[in-house]
Amino acid sequence: MKYTPNQINKWMLFKLPAAWLTGVRVSLISETKCEVKVRFKWINQNPFKSMFWAAQGMAAEMATGVLVMKGIENLGKNVSMLVTNQRGNFTKKATGKIRFECHHGGLVANALKESAENGEGRVITMKAEGFNKDGVSVCNFHFEWSLKVKQ
């Protein structure tokens, strides 16, 4: 599969329907950055008139995971990938459209290169930060990814 926003969003409908139904959409993918957006709406609300933390978490994980998948595509080898730890911090109510950014494509490429060279797994921590329409940070998530190139 080509890793374009449209292809990932179509794939999400069938493989991650909860994310798709709650409005998680990839809007930008490059070698170093991924951007994912989700809009506050009825299906992803909490009782406090803001976006449920899990909807934010799905968007944040997608921002990191797409960079991992893109790195694996660029490497051209089979790789085991697994989230082994996650933490989130919330600083402001998430309402409106929230944009999640992750800038760790280079970190993924280096980890995959090292794993391919020495045959050992690597663990990396990737951050995805969510911003509201005014550019104010509303939350950030850290995902620990375990990566191992299969020999």
N, C-alpha and C positions, 0 to 999 in steps of 0.2 A: 504494500500500500504506500502511496505517496503521502508524505506528511505535510498536507496543506490544511488550512483551517476548514475548508469545505469537506474534505475527506474525513478528517477527524470528527467533525460534527455529525456526518452521516453514520460513521462507525459507532459513535456514542449512542445513537438511537437504538441500535441493536445489541451492543455489548454493555452499555452503562445506561439503561433506560431511566433510572432514578435521577441521574445527573441531567439527562436530556430533558425529562419532564419538568424539572425544577428550573430550567432555563440556562444551565451552564453551557456556554459557547466559547470555543477557541476563536480568537480574532486575529492573532498574529503569531507566526512561528518563524524564527531565524536560527542560525547556528548557535547563537548565544542567549537568545531571549524568547520567552513565550508569554503571551498575554491572553487571559481568559476573562470573560465578562459574565456577570449574572445580575439580573434585575430583580429587585424586591417585588414580589407579587403574592397573591393569595396562597399558592401551592407551597411556597417556601417561607411563609411567615411564622413567627412565634407569637405567643400571647401578649408580647410587649411592644407590638407595632414596629418590629424590625425583622430582619432576615434571620432565620434559624441558623444556629452555629454550624450545623451539619451541611447546609447548602453552601455556606462559605468555605467549609473544609473541602467539599467536593471540587469546588472551583480552584482552590489553592493547590490541592493535590494534582489536579489536571495540569495546572501550569508547570509543576515540576515534572510530572510523569511524561508529558509530551516531549520535554527536552531529553529525558532518558530514552524514550522510544526513538527520537530523531538521532541521538548519538549511537544507538544500536544499529539503526539503518545505515548510518555513515560508516560504521565499523565493518558491517557486512558479515558478522559472525553471530552464532547463537549465544544469547546471554540470559542468565537467570537474573530476574529483578524482583525485589520485594521491599515493601515499606516495613521497616522493623521498629520504628519509633516515630511519634508525632507529638507536637505540642502547638498550642495556639494561644495567642494573646489578643484580647479584644479591647480597643481603646475608645471606640465611639459607636453609636448605633449605626447599623448598616441598613440604610434605606436608599431607594433609587437604584441607579445602576452602579455596581461595584466592579472595579477593574483590578484583576490580580496580575501581578508581574513577577516573573522569575528571571533572573539574569545569570544563571549558573550553567549555561551550555558548555562553557570552557572547562568547568570543573568535571562535568560528566565525561567529556572527551578525554581528559587526562586520566581519569579513573579507569575508563574502559581500555585505554592504551596500556596502562600499567598492568591491568588484569590479564590482558592478552599476552603481554610479554613474559610475565612471571607465573601465570596460571593460578594465581591466588585471587580470592575475592577482595573487593574493596567496599568500604562503607563511607558514604558521603552524606553530608547534611546540606539540604537545599532549602532556601527561604523563599516563600511567596508572600508578597505583601498586598493587601487589599486597600484600594483608594476609592473614595466617593467622587461625585462629579466635580467637586471643588478641588480635587487633588489632595484631600486630607486623608491620612492613613486611618483606617477604621479597624484593621486587624493585621496580624501577621502569623504565619504558620511556618514551622520548621519540620521538614520531613527527612528522616534518616532512611536512605536507600541503600540496600545491600545489592551489589552488582558482582557477578562472576561470569567471565567469559568461559563458555563450555569448550573443552579441548577435544 
